[in-house]
């Protein structure tokens, strides 16, 4: 299984960063170069526990669809999304938010396995 971890310091309160990280519209804006769009499920606003979104985007020149469900939700500290349909055998993404002297330390941990092709 592959694991990717990223940490980002953000000069904003934890509650605000938590909500911005689950805002569908902001995610689409930040991924505009890949043409990523929410095409089913929650397609705008905030996504919450038990809800799903299907993303459609071009990665490596190939159009792909990926549906994820929010499976863990502890505002404002952590939420997780798990792939329920898509190109990978398994994909899980955890988002952690910790108060810091500068605002919030946001940590992302993605775990995934081989493609389904």
Protein Blocks (a to p, Z undefined) as FASTA:
>chain_A
ZZddddddddddfklmmmmmmgmklmmmmmmmnopacfehjfehjddehiacdddddeeh
iacddddddfbdcdfkbccdddfbdjbfbdcddddddddfklpacdddddddddfZZ
